[in-house]
Amino acid sequence: MAARGTIAVVGADAIADRIETDAAHRRRGLGRAAMSALAEAAVSQGARTGLLIASQEGQLLYSCLGWHHEADVLIARGPAVPANW
């Protein structure tokens, strides 16, 4: 698979997730095409606002597509049940 992604519409919001382009296929417009198709589908379902969390690399694509940075996010990894629970 060269590129893929999912989008869910909740009310007027569309939440994009796992938007990926395989490393061997990057810089060919596939991420842009995937996002365009997902956005079109979301709009047809009533979405007016898009939400996503992006890697630093992904942020470059999304800013070119008109997305705006709203917040920094920390992704952390730890034990399934922290010791102090």
MARLOKE-450255 format. One record per residue: residue number from 1; x, y, z of N, C-alpha, C in turn. Coordinates in Angstrom, 1 decimal, always signed. Example, Ala and Ser with C-alpha at 12.3 -4.5 7.8 and 13.67 -1.06 7.14 Angstrom:
BEGIN
<site><n>1</n><n_x>+13.2</n_x><n_y>-5.7</n_y><n_z>+7.8</n_z><ca_x>+12.3</ca_x><ca_y>-4.5</ca_y><ca_z>+7.8</ca_z><c_x>+13.2</c_x><c_y>-3.3</c_y><c_z>+7.8</c_z></site>
<site><n>2</n><n_x>+12.8</n_x><n_y>-2.2</n_y><n_z>+7.1</n_z><ca_x>+13.7</ca_x><ca_y>-1.1</ca_y><ca_z>+7.1</ca_z><c_x>+12.9</c_x><c_y>+0.0</c_y><c_z>+7.9</c_z></site>
end
This chain:
BEGIN
<site><n>1</n><n_x>+0.8</n_x><n_y>-1.2</n_y><n_z>+0.0</n_z><ca_x>+0.0</ca_x><ca_y>+0.0</ca_y><ca_z>+0.0</ca_z><c_x>+0.9</c_x><c_y>+1.2</c_y><c_z>+0.0</c_z></site>
<site><n>2</n><n_x>+0.6</n_x><n_y>+2.1</n_y><n_z>-0.9</n_z><ca_x>+1.5</ca_x><ca_y>+3.3</ca_y><ca_z>-1.0</ca_z><c_x>+1.0</c_x><c_y>+4.5</c_y><c_z>+0.0</c_z></site>
<site><n>3</n><n_x>-0.3</n_x><n_y>+4.6</n_y><n_z>+0.1</n_z><ca_x>-0.8</ca_x><ca_y>+5.7</ca_y><ca_z>+1.0</ca_z><c_x>-2.1</c_x><c_y>+5.3</c_y><c_z>+1.6</c_z></site>
<site><n>4</n><n_x>-2.4</n_x><n_y>+5.7</n_y><n_z>+2.8</n_z><ca_x>-3.7</ca_x><ca_y>+5.4</ca_y><ca_z>+3.4</ca_z><c_x>-4.1</c_x><c_y>+6.3</c_y><c_z>+4.5</c_z></site>
<site><n>5</n><n_x>-5.3</n_x><n_y>+6.2</n_y><n_z>+5.0</n_z><ca_x>-5.7</ca_x><ca_y>+7.0</ca_y><ca_z>+6.1</ca_z><c_x>-7.2</c_x><c_y>+6.8</c_y><c_z>+6.4</c_z></site>
<site><n>6</n><n_x>-7.7</n_x><n_y>+7.2</n_y><n_z>+7.5</n_z><ca_x>-9.1</ca_x><ca_y>+7.1</ca_y><ca_z>+7.8</ca_z><c_x>-9.6</c_x><c_y>+8.5</c_y><c_z>+8.3</c_z></site>
<site><n>7</n><n_x>-10.9</n_x><n_y>+8.7</n_y><n_z>+8.3</n_z><ca_x>-11.5</ca_x><ca_y>+9.9</ca_y><ca_z>+8.8</ca_z><c_x>-12.8</c_x><c_y>+9.6</c_y><c_z>+9.4</c_z></site>
<site><n>8</n><n_x>-13.1</n_x><n_y>+10.1</n_y><n_z>+10.6</n_z><ca_x>-14.4</ca_x><ca_y>+9.9</ca_y><ca_z>+11.2</ca_z><c_x>-15.1</c_x><c_y>+11.3</c_y><c_z>+11.4</c_z></site>
<site><n>9</n><n_x>-16.4</n_x><n_y>+11.3</n_y><n_z>+11.1</n_z><ca_x>-17.1</ca_x><ca_y>+12.5</ca_y><ca_z>+11.3</ca_z><c_x>-18.0</c_x><c_y>+12.4</c_y><c_z>+12.5</c_z></site>
<site><n>10</n><n_x>-17.8</n_x><n_y>+13.4</n_y><n_z>+13.4</n_z><ca_x>-18.6</ca_x><ca_y>+13.4</ca_y><ca_z>+14.7</ca_z><c_x>-19.2</c_x><c_y>+14.8</c_y><c_z>+14.7</c_z></site>
<site><n>11</n><n_x>-20.5</n_x><n_y>+14.9</n_y><n_z>+14.5</n_z><ca_x>-21.1</ca_x><ca_y>+16.3</ca_y><ca_z>+14.4</ca_z><c_x>-20.5</c_x><c_y>+17.0</c_y><c_z>+13.2</c_z></site>
<site><n>12</n><n_x>-20.0</n_x><n_y>+18.2</n_y><n_z>+13.5</n_z><ca_x>-19.4</ca_x><ca_y>+19.0</ca_y><ca_z>+12.4</ca_z><c_x>-17.9</c_x><c_y>+18.9</c_y><c_z>+12.3</c_z></site>
<site><n>13</n><n_x>-17.3</n_x><n_y>+18.0</n_y><n_z>+13.2</n_z><ca_x>-15.9</ca_x><ca_y>+17.7</ca_y><ca_z>+13.2</ca_z><c_x>-15.5</c_x><c_y>+16.5</c_y><c_z>+12.4</c_z></site>
<site><n>14</n><n_x>-14.4</n_x><n_y>+16.5</n_y><n_z>+11.7</n_z><ca_x>-13.8</ca_x><ca_y>+15.4</ca_y><ca_z>+11.0</ca_z><c_x>-12.5</c_x><c_y>+15.1</c_y><c_z>+11.7</c_z></site>
<site><n>15</n><n_x>-12.3</n_x><n_y>+13.9</n_y><n_z>+12.2</n_z><ca_x>-11.1</ca_x><ca_y>+13.5</ca_y><ca_z>+12.8</ca_z><c_x>-10.3</c_x><c_y>+12.6</c_y><c_z>+11.9</c_z></site>
<site><n>16</n><n_x>-9.1</n_x><n_y>+13.1</n_y><n_z>+11.4</n_z><ca_x>-8.3</ca_x><ca_y>+12.3</ca_y><ca_z>+10.5</ca_z><c_x>-7.3</c_x><c_y>+11.5</c_y><c_z>+11.4</c_z></site>
<site><n>17</n><n_x>-7.1</n_x><n_y>+10.2</n_y><n_z>+11.0</n_z><ca_x>-6.2</ca_x><ca_y>+9.3</ca_y><ca_z>+11.7</ca_z><c_x>-5.4</c_x><c_y>+8.4</c_y><c_z>+10.9</c_z></site>
<site><n>18</n><n_x>-4.2</n_x><n_y>+8.1</n_y><n_z>+11.3</n_z><ca_x>-3.3</ca_x><ca_y>+7.2</ca_y><ca_z>+10.6</ca_z><c_x>-3.1</c_x><c_y>+7.5</c_y><c_z>+9.1</c_z></site>
<site><n>19</n><n_x>-2.9</n_x><n_y>+8.8</n_y><n_z>+8.8</n_z><ca_x>-2.6</ca_x><ca_y>+9.2</ca_y><ca_z>+7.5</ca_z><c_x>-1.2</c_x><c_y>+8.8</c_y><c_z>+7.2</c_z></site>
<site><n>20</n><n_x>-0.9</n_x><n_y>+7.9</n_y><n_z>+6.3</n_z><ca_x>+0.5</ca_x><ca_y>+7.5</ca_y><ca_z>+6.1</ca_z><c_x>+0.8</c_x><c_y>+7.3</c_y><c_z>+4.6</c_z></site>
<site><n>21</n><n_x>+2.0</n_x><n_y>+7.6</n_y><n_z>+4.2</n_z><ca_x>+2.5</ca_x><ca_y>+7.3</ca_y><ca_z>+2.9</ca_z><c_x>+3.8</c_x><c_y>+6.5</c_y><c_z>+3.1</c_z></site>
<site><n>22</n><n_x>+3.8</n_x><n_y>+5.4</n_y><n_z>+2.4</n_z><ca_x>+5.0</ca_x><ca_y>+4.5</ca_y><ca_z>+2.5</ca_z><c_x>+6.2</c_x><c_y>+5.3</c_y><c_z>+2.1</c_z></site>
<site><n>23</n><n_x>+7.3</n_x><n_y>+5.0</n_y><n_z>+2.8</n_z><ca_x>+8.6</ca_x><ca_y>+5.8</ca_y><ca_z>+2.6</ca_z><c_x>+9.0</c_x><c_y>+5.7</c_y><c_z>+1.1</c_z></site>
<site><n>24</n><n_x>+8.8</n_x><n_y>+4.6</n_y><n_z>+0.5</n_z><ca_x>+9.3</ca_x><ca_y>+4.5</ca_y><ca_z>-0.9</ca_z><c_x>+8.4</c_x><c_y>+5.2</c_y><c_z>-1.9</c_z></site>
<site><n>25</n><n_x>+7.3</n_x><n_y>+5.8</n_y><n_z>-1.4</n_z><ca_x>+6.3</ca_x><ca_y>+6.5</ca_y><ca_z>-2.3</ca_z><c_x>+6.1</c_x><c_y>+7.9</c_y><c_z>-1.9</c_z></site>
<site><n>26</n><n_x>+6.9</n_x><n_y>+8.5</n_y><n_z>-1.0</n_z><ca_x>+6.7</ca_x><ca_y>+9.8</ca_y><ca_z>-0.6</ca_z><c_x>+7.2</c_x><c_y>+10.8</c_y><c_z>-1.6</c_z></site>
<site><n>27</n><n_x>+6.7</n_x><n_y>+12.1</n_y><n_z>-1.5</n_z><ca_x>+7.0</ca_x><ca_y>+13.2</ca_y><ca_z>-2.3</ca_z><c_x>+6.5</c_x><c_y>+13.0</c_y><c_z>-3.7</c_z></site>
<site><n>28</n><n_x>+5.4</n_x><n_y>+12.3</n_y><n_z>-3.9</n_z><ca_x>+4.7</ca_x><ca_y>+12.1</ca_y><ca_z>-5.2</ca_z><c_x>+3.3</c_x><c_y>+12.6</c_y><c_z>-5.2</c_z></site>
<site><n>29</n><n_x>+2.8</n_x><n_y>+13.3</n_y><n_z>-4.1</n_z><ca_x>+1.5</ca_x><ca_y>+13.8</ca_y><ca_z>-4.0</ca_z><c_x>+0.5</c_x><c_y>+12.8</c_y><c_z>-3.5</c_z></site>
<site><n>30</n><n_x>+0.9</n_x><n_y>+11.7</n_y><n_z>-3.0</n_z><ca_x>-0.1</ca_x><ca_y>+10.7</ca_y><ca_z>-2.6</ca_z><c_x>-0.7</c_x><c_y>+11.1</c_y><c_z>-1.2</c_z></site>
<site><n>31</n><n_x>+0.1</n_x><n_y>+11.7</n_y><n_z>-0.3</n_z><ca_x>-0.5</ca_x><ca_y>+12.2</ca_y><ca_z>+0.9</ca_z><c_x>-1.5</c_x><c_y>+13.3</c_y><c_z>+0.7</c_z></site>
<site><n>32</n><n_x>-1.2</n_x><n_y>+14.2</n_y><n_z>-0.2</n_z><ca_x>-2.2</ca_x><ca_y>+15.2</ca_y><ca_z>-0.6</ca_z><c_x>-3.4</c_x><c_y>+14.6</c_y><c_z>-1.2</c_z></site>
<site><n>33</n><n_x>-3.3</n_x><n_y>+13.6</n_y><n_z>-2.1</n_z><ca_x>-4.5</ca_x><ca_y>+13.0</ca_y><ca_z>-2.7</ca_z><c_x>-5.3</c_x><c_y>+12.3</c_y><c_z>-1.7</c_z></site>
<site><n>34</n><n_x>-4.6</n_x><n_y>+11.6</n_y><n_z>-0.7</n_z><ca_x>-5.4</ca_x><ca_y>+10.9</ca_y><ca_z>+0.3</ca_z><c_x>-6.1</c_x><c_y>+11.9</c_y><c_z>+1.2</c_z></site>
<site><n>35</n><n_x>-5.5</n_x><n_y>+12.9</n_y><n_z>+1.6</n_z><ca_x>-6.2</ca_x><ca_y>+13.9</ca_y><ca_z>+2.4</ca_z><c_x>-7.3</c_x><c_y>+14.6</c_y><c_z>+1.7</c_z></site>
<site><n>36</n><n_x>-7.1</n_x><n_y>+14.9</n_y><n_z>+0.4</n_z><ca_x>-8.2</ca_x><ca_y>+15.5</ca_y><ca_z>-0.4</ca_z><c_x>-9.4</c_x><c_y>+14.6</c_y><c_z>-0.5</c_z></site>
<site><n>37</n><n_x>-9.2</n_x><n_y>+13.3</n_y><n_z>-0.7</n_z><ca_x>-10.3</ca_x><ca_y>+12.3</ca_y><ca_z>-0.8</ca_z><c_x>-11.0</c_x><c_y>+12.2</c_y><c_z>+0.6</c_z></site>
<site><n>38</n><n_x>-10.2</n_x><n_y>+12.1</n_y><n_z>+1.7</n_z><ca_x>-10.8</ca_x><ca_y>+12.0</ca_y><ca_z>+3.0</ca_z><c_x>-11.6</c_x><c_y>+13.3</c_y><c_z>+3.3</c_z></site>
<site><n>39</n><n_x>-11.1</n_x><n_y>+14.4</n_y><n_z>+3.0</n_z><ca_x>-11.8</ca_x><ca_y>+15.7</ca_y><ca_z>+3.3</ca_z><c_x>-13.1</c_x><c_y>+15.8</c_y><c_z>+2.5</c_z></site>
<site><n>40</n><n_x>-13.0</n_x><n_y>+15.4</n_y><n_z>+1.3</n_z><ca_x>-14.2</ca_x><ca_y>+15.4</ca_y><ca_z>+0.4</ca_z><c_x>-15.3</c_x><c_y>+14.5</c_y><c_z>+1.0</c_z></site>
<site><n>41</n><n_x>-14.9</n_x><n_y>+13.3</n_y><n_z>+1.5</n_z><ca_x>-15.9</ca_x><ca_y>+12.4</ca_y><ca_z>+2.1</ca_z><c_x>-16.4</c_x><c_y>+13.0</c_y><c_z>+3.4</c_z></site>
<site><n>42</n><n_x>-15.6</n_x><n_y>+13.6</n_y><n_z>+4.2</n_z><ca_x>-16.0</ca_x><ca_y>+14.2</ca_y><ca_z>+5.4</ca_z><c_x>-17.0</c_x><c_y>+15.3</c_y><c_z>+5.2</c_z></site>
<site><n>43</n><n_x>-16.7</n_x><n_y>+16.2</n_y><n_z>+4.3</n_z><ca_x>-17.6</ca_x><ca_y>+17.3</ca_y><ca_z>+3.9</ca_z><c_x>-18.9</c_x><c_y>+16.8</c_y><c_z>+3.5</c_z></site>
<site><n>44</n><n_x>-18.9</n_x><n_y>+15.8</n_y><n_z>+2.7</n_z><ca_x>-20.2</ca_x><ca_y>+15.2</ca_y><ca_z>+2.2</ca_z><c_x>-21.0</c_x><c_y>+14.6</c_y><c_z>+3.3</c_z></site>
<site><n>45</n><n_x>-20.4</n_x><n_y>+14.4</n_y><n_z>+4.5</n_z><ca_x>-21.1</ca_x><ca_y>+13.9</ca_y><ca_z>+5.7</ca_z><c_x>-21.4</c_x><c_y>+15.0</c_y><c_z>+6.7</c_z></site>
<site><n>46</n><n_x>-21.2</n_x><n_y>+16.2</n_y><n_z>+6.3</n_z><ca_x>-21.5</ca_x><ca_y>+17.4</ca_y><ca_z>+7.1</ca_z><c_x>-20.4</c_x><c_y>+18.0</c_y><c_z>+7.9</c_z></site>
<site><n>47</n><n_x>-19.2</n_x><n_y>+17.5</n_y><n_z>+7.8</n_z><ca_x>-18.1</ca_x><ca_y>+18.1</ca_y><ca_z>+8.5</ca_z><c_x>-17.7</c_x><c_y>+19.5</c_y><c_z>+8.0</c_z></site>
<site><n>48</n><n_x>-17.4</n_x><n_y>+20.3</n_y><n_z>+9.0</n_z><ca_x>-17.0</ca_x><ca_y>+21.7</ca_y><ca_z>+8.7</ca_z><c_x>-15.6</c_x><c_y>+22.0</c_y><c_z>+9.3</c_z></site>
<site><n>49</n><n_x>-15.2</n_x><n_y>+21.2</n_y><n_z>+10.2</n_z><ca_x>-13.9</ca_x><ca_y>+21.4</ca_y><ca_z>+10.9</ca_z><c_x>-13.1</c_x><c_y>+20.1</c_y><c_z>+10.9</c_z></site>
<site><n>50</n><n_x>-11.8</n_x><n_y>+20.2</n_y><n_z>+10.6</n_z><ca_x>-10.9</ca_x><ca_y>+19.0</ca_y><ca_z>+10.6</ca_z><c_x>-10.0</c_x><c_y>+19.1</c_y><c_z>+11.8</c_z></site>
<site><n>51</n><n_x>-9.8</n_x><n_y>+17.9</n_y><n_z>+12.4</n_z><ca_x>-8.9</ca_x><ca_y>+17.8</ca_y><ca_z>+13.5</ca_z><c_x>-7.9</c_x><c_y>+16.6</c_y><c_z>+13.2</c_z></site>
<site><n>52</n><n_x>-6.6</n_x><n_y>+16.8</n_y><n_z>+13.6</n_z><ca_x>-5.7</ca_x><ca_y>+15.7</ca_y><ca_z>+13.5</ca_z><c_x>-4.5</c_x><c_y>+16.0</c_y><c_z>+14.4</c_z></site>
<site><n>53</n><n_x>-3.7</n_x><n_y>+14.9</n_y><n_z>+14.6</n_z><ca_x>-2.4</ca_x><ca_y>+15.0</ca_y><ca_z>+15.3</ca_z><c_x>-1.4</c_x><c_y>+14.6</c_y><c_z>+14.3</c_z></site>
<site><n>54</n><n_x>-0.3</n_x><n_y>+15.4</n_y><n_z>+14.1</n_z><ca_x>+0.6</ca_x><ca_y>+15.2</ca_y><ca_z>+13.0</ca_z><c_x>+2.0</c_x><c_y>+15.0</c_y><c_z>+13.5</c_z></site>
<site><n>55</n><n_x>+2.8</n_x><n_y>+14.2</n_y><n_z>+12.9</n_z><ca_x>+4.3</ca_x><ca_y>+14.1</ca_y><ca_z>+13.1</ca_z><c_x>+4.9</c_x><c_y>+15.4</c_y><c_z>+12.6</c_z></site>
<site><n>56</n><n_x>+6.1</n_x><n_y>+15.6</n_y><n_z>+12.9</n_z><ca_x>+6.8</ca_x><ca_y>+16.8</ca_y><ca_z>+12.4</ca_z><c_x>+6.8</c_x><c_y>+16.8</c_y><c_z>+10.9</c_z></site>
<site><n>57</n><n_x>+7.0</n_x><n_y>+15.6</n_y><n_z>+10.3</n_z><ca_x>+7.0</ca_x><ca_y>+15.5</ca_y><ca_z>+8.8</ca_z><c_x>+5.7</c_x><c_y>+15.8</c_y><c_z>+8.3</c_z></site>
<site><n>58</n><n_x>+4.6</n_x><n_y>+15.2</n_y><n_z>+8.9</n_z><ca_x>+3.3</ca_x><ca_y>+15.5</ca_y><ca_z>+8.5</ca_z><c_x>+2.8</c_x><c_y>+16.9</c_y><c_z>+8.5</c_z></site>
<site><n>59</n><n_x>+3.4</n_x><n_y>+17.6</n_y><n_z>+9.5</n_z><ca_x>+3.0</ca_x><ca_y>+19.0</ca_y><ca_z>+9.7</ca_z><c_x>+3.3</c_x><c_y>+19.8</c_y><c_z>+8.5</c_z></site>
<site><n>60</n><n_x>+4.4</n_x><n_y>+19.5</n_y><n_z>+7.8</n_z><ca_x>+4.8</ca_x><ca_y>+20.2</ca_y><ca_z>+6.5</ca_z><c_x>+3.7</c_x><c_y>+20.0</c_y><c_z>+5.5</c_z></site>
<site><n>61</n><n_x>+3.2</n_x><n_y>+18.8</n_y><n_z>+5.3</n_z><ca_x>+2.1</ca_x><ca_y>+18.6</ca_y><ca_z>+4.4</ca_z><c_x>+0.9</c_x><c_y>+19.3</c_y><c_z>+4.8</c_z></site>
<site><n>62</n><n_x>+0.4</n_x><n_y>+19.2</n_y><n_z>+6.0</n_z><ca_x>-0.8</ca_x><ca_y>+19.8</ca_y><ca_z>+6.4</ca_z><c_x>-0.8</c_x><c_y>+21.3</c_y><c_z>+6.4</c_z></site>
<site><n>63</n><n_x>+0.4</n_x><n_y>+21.9</n_y><n_z>+6.7</n_z><ca_x>+0.4</ca_x><ca_y>+23.4</ca_y><ca_z>+6.5</ca_z><c_x>+0.3</c_x><c_y>+23.8</c_y><c_z>+5.1</c_z></site>
<site><n>64</n><n_x>+0.8</n_x><n_y>+23.0</n_y><n_z>+4.2</n_z><ca_x>+0.7</ca_x><ca_y>+23.3</ca_y><ca_z>+2.7</ca_z><c_x>-0.8</c_x><c_y>+23.2</c_y><c_z>+2.3</c_z></site>
<site><n>65</n><n_x>-1.5</n_x><n_y>+22.3</n_y><n_z>+3.0</n_z><ca_x>-3.0</ca_x><ca_y>+22.1</ca_y><ca_z>+2.7</ca_z><c_x>-3.9</c_x><c_y>+23.1</c_y><c_z>+3.4</c_z></site>
<site><n>66</n><n_x>-3.3</n_x><n_y>+24.0</n_y><n_z>+4.2</n_z><ca_x>-4.1</ca_x><ca_y>+25.0</ca_y><ca_z>+4.8</ca_z><c_x>-4.5</c_x><c_y>+24.7</c_y><c_z>+6.3</c_z></site>
<site><n>67</n><n_x>-4.0</n_x><n_y>+23.7</n_y><n_z>+6.8</n_z><ca_x>-4.2</ca_x><ca_y>+23.4</ca_y><ca_z>+8.2</ca_z><c_x>-3.4</c_x><c_y>+24.3</c_y><c_z>+9.1</c_z></site>
<site><n>68</n><n_x>-3.9</n_x><n_y>+24.6</n_y><n_z>+10.3</n_z><ca_x>-3.2</ca_x><ca_y>+25.5</ca_y><ca_z>+11.2</ca_z><c_x>-2.9</c_x><c_y>+24.9</c_y><c_z>+12.5</c_z></site>
<site><n>69</n><n_x>-1.7</n_x><n_y>+25.1</n_y><n_z>+13.0</n_z><ca_x>-1.2</ca_x><ca_y>+24.6</ca_y><ca_z>+14.3</ca_z><c_x>-2.0</c_x><c_y>+25.1</c_y><c_z>+15.4</c_z></site>
<site><n>70</n><n_x>-2.6</n_x><n_y>+24.3</n_y><n_z>+16.3</n_z><ca_x>-3.4</ca_x><ca_y>+24.7</ca_y><ca_z>+17.4</ca_z><c_x>-2.8</c_x><c_y>+24.4</c_y><c_z>+18.8</c_z></site>
<site><n>71</n><n_x>-2.1</n_x><n_y>+23.3</n_y><n_z>+18.9</n_z><ca_x>-1.5</ca_x><ca_y>+22.9</ca_y><ca_z>+20.2</ca_z><c_x>-0.4</c_x><c_y>+21.9</c_y><c_z>+20.0</c_z></site>
<site><n>72</n><n_x>+0.5</n_x><n_y>+21.9</n_y><n_z>+21.0</n_z><ca_x>+1.5</ca_x><ca_y>+20.8</ca_y><ca_z>+21.0</ca_z><c_x>+1.0</c_x><c_y>+19.7</c_y><c_z>+21.8</c_z></site>
<site><n>73</n><n_x>+1.4</n_x><n_y>+18.5</n_y><n_z>+21.4</n_z><ca_x>+0.8</ca_x><ca_y>+17.2</ca_y><ca_z>+22.0</ca_z><c_x>+2.0</c_x><c_y>+16.4</c_y><c_z>+22.4</c_z></site>
<site><n>74</n><n_x>+1.9</n_x><n_y>+15.8</n_y><n_z>+23.6</n_z><ca_x>+3.0</ca_x><ca_y>+14.8</ca_y><ca_z>+24.0</ca_z><c_x>+2.4</c_x><c_y>+13.4</c_y><c_z>+23.8</c_z></site>
<site><n>75</n><n_x>+3.1</n_x><n_y>+12.6</n_y><n_z>+23.1</n_z><ca_x>+2.8</ca_x><ca_y>+11.2</ca_y><ca_z>+23.0</ca_z><c_x>+3.8</c_x><c_y>+10.5</c_y><c_z>+23.8</c_z></site>
<site><n>76</n><n_x>+3.3</n_x><n_y>+9.8</n_y><n_z>+24.9</n_z><ca_x>+4.2</ca_x><ca_y>+9.1</ca_y><ca_z>+25.8</ca_z><c_x>+3.9</c_x><c_y>+7.6</c_y><c_z>+25.8</c_z></site>
<site><n>77</n><n_x>+4.9</n_x><n_y>+6.8</n_y><n_z>+26.1</n_z><ca_x>+4.8</ca_x><ca_y>+5.4</ca_y><ca_z>+26.2</ca_z><c_x>+5.2</c_x><c_y>+4.9</c_y><c_z>+27.6</c_z></site>
<site><n>78</n><n_x>+4.4</n_x><n_y>+4.0</n_y><n_z>+28.2</n_z><ca_x>+4.7</ca_x><ca_y>+3.6</ca_y><ca_z>+29.5</ca_z><c_x>+4.1</c_x><c_y>+2.2</c_y><c_z>+29.7</c_z></site>
<site><n>79</n><n_x>+4.2</n_x><n_y>+1.7</n_y><n_z>+30.9</n_z><ca_x>+3.6</ca_x><ca_y>+0.4</ca_y><ca_z>+31.2</ca_z><c_x>+2.1</c_x><c_y>+0.5</c_y><c_z>+31.1</c_z></site>
<site><n>80</n><n_x>+1.4</n_x><n_y>-0.7</n_y><n_z>+30.8</n_z><ca_x>+0.0</ca_x><ca_y>-0.7</ca_y><ca_z>+30.7</ca_z><c_x>-0.7</c_x><c_y>-0.3</c_y><c_z>+32.0</c_z></site>
<site><n>81</n><n_x>-0.1</n_x><n_y>-0.6</n_y><n_z>+33.1</n_z><ca_x>-0.6</ca_x><ca_y>-0.2</ca_y><ca_z>+34.4</ca_z><c_x>+0.5</c_x><c_y>+0.4</c_y><c_z>+35.2</c_z></site>
<site><n>82</n><n_x>+0.6</n_x><n_y>+1.8</n_y><n_z>+35.3</n_z><ca_x>+1.7</ca_x><ca_y>+2.4</ca_y><ca_z>+36.0</ca_z><c_x>+1.8</c_x><c_y>+1.9</c_y><c_z>+37.5</c_z></site>
<site><n>83</n><n_x>+2.9</n_x><n_y>+1.8</n_y><n_z>+38.0</n_z><ca_x>+3.2</ca_x><ca_y>+1.3</ca_y><ca_z>+39.4</ca_z><c_x>+2.4</c_x><c_y>+2.0</c_y><c_z>+40.5</c_z></site>
<site><n>84</n><n_x>+2.2</n_x><n_y>+3.3</n_y><n_z>+40.3</n_z><ca_x>+1.5</ca_x><ca_y>+4.1</ca_y><ca_z>+41.3</ca_z><c_x>+0.0</c_x><c_y>+4.1</c_y><c_z>+41.2</c_z></site>
<site><n>85</n><n_x>-0.6</n_x><n_y>+3.2</n_y><n_z>+40.4</n_z><ca_x>-2.1</ca_x><ca_y>+3.2</ca_y><ca_z>+40.3</ca_z><c_x>-2.7</c_x><c_y>+2.4</c_y><c_z>+41.5</c_z></site>
end
